[in-house]
C-alpha cells in the first residue's frame, strides 16, 4: 500500500518520527494502529450504551447534569 501526503504533512511526520527515534514508516504504522485501537474502544462503548438502553437503563437529562457537575467539581 502506498499513501501520498502533502509536503507539509511529510515534513511534520519526518520531524515527529525523528523525535521518537522512528522511521516515518514506523511512525505512520504507530499512528494508524492507535487510531484503530481508539476506534474499537469507541465502538464498544457505543455498543455498551445501546445495550443499556435496550435494557431500559437510562438517565434523565437532570441526572446527566448532576453527574457532570459532580465530575467537574470533584
C-alpha positions as CSV (number, residue, x, y, z in Angstrom):
1,X,0.0,0.0,0.0
2,X,1.2,3.5,-0.8
3,X,-0.1,6.7,0.7
4,X,0.6,10.2,-0.6
5,X,1.0,13.1,1.8
6,X,1.3,16.8,1.2
7,X,4.9,18.1,1.6
8,X,3.8,19.8,4.8
9,X,2.4,16.6,6.3
10,X,5.6,14.7,5.2
11,X,7.8,17.3,6.9
12,X,5.7,17.1,10.1
13,X,5.8,13.3,10.0
14,X,9.6,13.2,9.5
15,X,10.1,15.6,12.4
16,X,7.9,13.7,14.8
17,X,9.3,10.4,13.8
18,X,12.9,11.6,14.3
19,X,11.9,12.9,17.8
20,X,10.7,9.4,18.7
21,X,13.7,7.7,17.0
22,X,11.4,6.1,14.5
23,X,11.4,5.9,10.7
24,X,8.5,7.7,9.1
25,X,7.0,4.3,8.1
26,X,7.1,3.2,11.7
27,X,5.5,6.4,12.9
28,X,2.7,6.0,10.4
29,X,2.1,2.4,11.4
30,X,2.0,3.5,15.1
31,X,-0.5,6.3,14.4
32,X,-2.8,4.1,12.3
33,X,-2.6,1.3,15.0
34,X,-3.5,3.8,17.7
35,X,-6.4,5.2,15.6
36,X,-7.9,1.7,15.1
37,X,-7.5,0.9,18.8
38,X,-9.3,4.1,19.8
39,X,-12.0,3.5,17.2
40,X,-12.5,-0.1,18.6
41,X,-12.8,1.3,22.1
42,X,-15.4,3.9,20.9
43,X,-17.5,1.3,19.1
44,X,-17.5,-0.9,22.1
45,X,-18.6,2.0,24.4
46,X,-21.4,2.8,22.0
47,X,-22.5,-0.8,21.9
48,X,-22.5,-0.9,25.8
49,X,-24.6,2.2,25.8
50,X,-27.0,0.8,23.3
51,X,-27.3,-2.4,25.3
52,X,-28.0,-0.4,28.4
53,X,-30.7,1.5,26.6
54,X,-32.3,-1.8,25.4
55,X,-32.4,-3.0,29.0
56,X,-34.2,0.2,30.0
57,X,-31.2,1.7,31.8
58,X,-31.1,5.3,31.0
59,X,-30.7,8.7,32.8
60,X,-32.9,11.7,32.6
61,X,-31.5,15.0,31.4
62,X,-31.3,16.2,35.0
63,X,-29.5,13.1,36.2
64,X,-26.9,13.5,33.4
65,X,-26.4,17.2,34.5
66,X,-26.0,16.1,38.1
67,X,-23.3,13.6,37.2
68,X,-21.5,16.0,35.0
69,X,-21.5,18.7,37.8
70,X,-20.1,16.1,40.3
71,X,-17.4,15.2,37.8
72,X,-16.4,18.7,37.2
73,X,-16.4,19.7,40.9
74,X,-14.6,16.6,42.1
